[in-house]
Amino acid sequence: MRLIGLLLALLAVGWLVMTQLQSTPTPSLSAEDDAGTAVQAPRNAEELKAFEDQVNRLSDQQNAKTREALEQIQ
């Protein structure tokens, strides 16, 4: 009886693994900067520095737009 339970549990785990491996990958999130180039989230450690630079650049561009809008209001 214990062996049957173990086999059923193994079957369930195998089925779950197969469905996860066959599922389509989730789409990557991206944003675009003013130049229209897509900013992709890093997939490994080497891409992290470039991603940080792109995010900082996007943040600086947005801050500049906000400052200009505030100056026009005042």
CYANA upper distance limits for C-alpha pairs under 8 A (distance plus 0.5 A):
  1 MET  CA      5 GLY  CA      6.94
  2 ARG  CA      6 LEU  CA      6.72
  3 LEU  CA      7 LEU  CA      6.65
  4 ILE  CA      8 LEU  CA      6.66
  5 GLY  CA      9 ALA  CA      6.66
  6 LEU  CA     10 LEU  CA      6.62
  7 LEU  CA     11 LEU  CA      6.55
  8 LEU  CA     12 ALA  CA      6.69
  9 ALA  CA     13 VAL  CA      6.71
 10 LEU  CA     14 GLY  CA      6.57
 11 LEU  CA     15 TRP  CA      6.63
 12 ALA  CA     16 LEU  CA      6.74
 13 VAL  CA     17 VAL  CA      6.70
 14 GLY  CA     18 MET  CA      6.66
 15 TRP  CA     19 THR  CA      6.74
 16 LEU  CA     20 GLN  CA      6.73
 17 VAL  CA     21 LEU  CA      6.66
 18 MET  CA     22 GLN  CA      6.62
 19 THR  CA     23 SER  CA      6.57
 28 SER  CA     40 GLN  CA      7.77
 28 SER  CA     41 ALA  CA      7.77
 29 LEU  CA     40 GLN  CA      7.11
 29 LEU  CA     41 ALA  CA      7.15
 30 SER  CA     38 ALA  CA      6.74
 30 SER  CA     39 VAL  CA      5.87
 30 SER  CA     40 GLN  CA      5.34
 30 SER  CA     41 ALA  CA      7.15
 31 ALA  CA     38 ALA  CA      6.08
 31 ALA  CA     39 VAL  CA      5.64
 31 ALA  CA     40 GLN  CA      7.50
 32 GLU  CA     36 GLY  CA      5.85
 32 GLU  CA     37 THR  CA      5.92
 32 GLU  CA     38 ALA  CA      4.94
 32 GLU  CA     39 VAL  CA      6.22
 33 ASP  CA     37 THR  CA      6.38
 33 ASP  CA     38 ALA  CA      7.27
 33 ASP  CA     39 VAL  CA      7.75
 33 ASP  CA     58 LEU  CA      6.49
 34 ASP  CA     61 GLN  CA      8.50
 39 VAL  CA     51 PHE  CA      7.92
 39 VAL  CA     54 GLN  CA      7.31
 39 VAL  CA     55 VAL  CA      8.38
 40 GLN  CA     51 PHE  CA      7.91
 41 ALA  CA     51 PHE  CA      7.19
 42 PRO  CA     47 GLU  CA      5.66
 42 PRO  CA     48 LEU  CA      6.06
 42 PRO  CA     51 PHE  CA      6.78
 43 ARG  CA     47 GLU  CA      7.27
 43 ARG  CA     48 LEU  CA      8.48
 44 ASN  CA     48 LEU  CA      7.33
 45 ALA  CA     49 LYS  CA      8.44
 47 GLU  CA     51 PHE  CA      6.67
 48 LEU  CA     52 GLU  CA      6.65
 49 LYS  CA     53 ASP  CA      6.80
 50 ALA  CA     54 GLN  CA      6.75
 51 PHE  CA     55 VAL  CA      6.63
 52 GLU  CA     56 ASN  CA      6.55
 53 ASP  CA     57 ARG  CA      6.59
 54 GLN  CA     58 LEU  CA      6.67
 55 VAL  CA     59 SER  CA      6.58
 56 ASN  CA     60 ASP  CA      6.60
 57 ARG  CA     61 GLN  CA      6.69
 58 LEU  CA     62 GLN  CA      6.69
 59 SER  CA     63 ASN  CA      6.57
 60 ASP  CA     64 ALA  CA      6.65
 61 GLN  CA     65 LYS  CA      6.84
 62 GLN  CA     66 THR  CA      6.70
 63 ASN  CA     67 ARG  CA      6.61
 64 ALA  CA     68 GLU  CA      6.69
 65 LYS  CA     69 ALA  CA      6.70
 66 THR  CA     70 LEU  CA      6.66
 67 ARG  CA     71 GLU  CA      6.61
 68 GLU  CA     72 GLN  CA      6.73
 69 ALA  CA     73 ILE  CA      6.88
 70 LEU  CA     74 GLN  CA      6.86
